[in-house]
Amino acid sequence: MPRISEDELILPALIEMNKSPNQTITTTNLITALQNTLNPTDKDNEVISGRNDTYFSQKVRNLKSHDALSKLGYAEYIPKEQGETSGSFVLTQTGKDYLDTNA
């Protein structure tokens, strides 16, 4: 099966944000939701050597690292606060508009 690209995560990530309370989702919950939705296989499902995460979960985290959703204006990233395990994405109006025409 072909690997899932970072670009292919954008629409499903926005859908998950839209389903979440206040249209906000933590990175941790986004990884879980997208794993359940997209069912990564093969290389995407392999644990990265020397790490505790898979190639797929790394791609989801790259949505933040590469600021993909923010650059497109689809979501804003809120950094984690003390005591939280991860930051969160908040769907913007531009992201909602994109969903209206693409989901």
Contacts in CASP RR format, 6 or more apart in sequence:
PFRMAT RR
TARGET T0000
AUTHOR 0000-0000-0000
METHOD contacts of the structure
MODEL  1
MPRISEDELILPALIEMNKSPNQTITTTNLITALQNTLNPTDKDNEVISG
RNDTYFSQKVRNLKSHDALSKLGYAEYIPKEQGETSGSFVLTQTGKDYLD
TNA
1 41 0 8 1.000
1 42 0 8 1.000
3 42 0 8 1.000
3 43 0 8 1.000
3 44 0 8 1.000
3 55 0 8 1.000
4 38 0 8 1.000
4 40 0 8 1.000
4 44 0 8 1.000
4 56 0 8 1.000
4 59 0 8 1.000
5 59 0 8 1.000
6 59 0 8 1.000
6 62 0 8 1.000
6 63 0 8 1.000
6 66 0 8 1.000
6 68 0 8 1.000
7 68 0 8 1.000
9 34 0 8 1.000
9 38 0 8 1.000
9 59 0 8 1.000
9 60 0 8 1.000
9 63 0 8 1.000
10 63 0 8 1.000
10 68 0 8 1.000
10 69 0 8 1.000
10 72 0 8 1.000
10 74 0 8 1.000
11 98 0 8 1.000
11 99 0 8 1.000
11 102 0 8 1.000
11 103 0 8 1.000
12 34 0 8 1.000
12 37 0 8 1.000
12 38 0 8 1.000
13 30 0 8 1.000
13 34 0 8 1.000
13 60 0 8 1.000
13 63 0 8 1.000
13 69 0 8 1.000
13 75 0 8 1.000
13 89 0 8 1.000
14 69 0 8 1.000
14 74 0 8 1.000
14 75 0 8 1.000
14 91 0 8 1.000
14 95 0 8 1.000
14 98 0 8 1.000
14 99 0 8 1.000
14 103 0 8 1.000
15 99 0 8 1.000
15 103 0 8 1.000
16 25 0 8 1.000
16 29 0 8 1.000
16 30 0 8 1.000
16 33 0 8 1.000
16 34 0 8 1.000
16 37 0 8 1.000
17 23 0 8 1.000
17 24 0 8 1.000
17 25 0 8 1.000
17 30 0 8 1.000
17 75 0 8 1.000
17 89 0 8 1.000
17 90 0 8 1.000
17 91 0 8 1.000
18 91 0 8 1.000
18 96 0 8 1.000
18 99 0 8 1.000
20 29 0 8 1.000
22 90 0 8 1.000
23 90 0 8 1.000
23 91 0 8 1.000
23 96 0 8 1.000
24 78 0 8 1.000
24 88 0 8 1.000
24 89 0 8 1.000
24 90 0 8 1.000
24 91 0 8 1.000
25 33 0 8 1.000
25 88 0 8 1.000
25 89 0 8 1.000
26 84 0 8 1.000
26 85 0 8 1.000
26 86 0 8 1.000
26 87 0 8 1.000
26 88 0 8 1.000
27 60 0 8 1.000
27 61 0 8 1.000
27 64 0 8 1.000
27 86 0 8 1.000
27 87 0 8 1.000
27 88 0 8 1.000
27 89 0 8 1.000
28 85 0 8 1.000
28 86 0 8 1.000
30 60 0 8 1.000
30 63 0 8 1.000
30 89 0 8 1.000
31 57 0 8 1.000
31 60 0 8 1.000
31 61 0 8 1.000
34 56 0 8 1.000
34 60 0 8 1.000
35 56 0 8 1.000
35 57 0 8 1.000
38 56 0 8 1.000
40 54 0 8 1.000
40 55 0 8 1.000
40 56 0 8 1.000
43 55 0 8 1.000
44 54 0 8 1.000
44 55 0 8 1.000
44 56 0 8 1.000
44 59 0 8 1.000
45 54 0 8 1.000
45 55 0 8 1.000
45 56 0 8 1.000
46 54 0 8 1.000
46 55 0 8 1.000
47 53 0 8 1.000
47 54 0 8 1.000
48 54 0 8 1.000
48 55 0 8 1.000
48 58 0 8 1.000
51 58 0 8 1.000
53 61 0 8 1.000
62 68 0 8 1.000
63 69 0 8 1.000
63 89 0 8 1.000
64 77 0 8 1.000
64 87 0 8 1.000
64 89 0 8 1.000
67 77 0 8 1.000
69 75 0 8 1.000
69 77 0 8 1.000
69 89 0 8 1.000
70 76 0 8 1.000
70 77 0 8 1.000
72 94 0 8 1.000
72 95 0 8 1.000
72 98 0 8 1.000
73 92 0 8 1.000
73 94 0 8 1.000
73 95 0 8 1.000
74 91 0 8 1.000
74 92 0 8 1.000
74 94 0 8 1.000
74 95 0 8 1.000
74 98 0 8 1.000
75 89 0 8 1.000
75 90 0 8 1.000
75 91 0 8 1.000
75 92 0 8 1.000
75 95 0 8 1.000
76 89 0 8 1.000
76 90 0 8 1.000
76 92 0 8 1.000
77 87 0 8 1.000
77 88 0 8 1.000
77 89 0 8 1.000
77 90 0 8 1.000
78 87 0 8 1.000
78 88 0 8 1.000
78 89 0 8 1.000
78 90 0 8 1.000
79 87 0 8 1.000
80 86 0 8 1.000
80 87 0 8 1.000
80 88 0 8 1.000
END
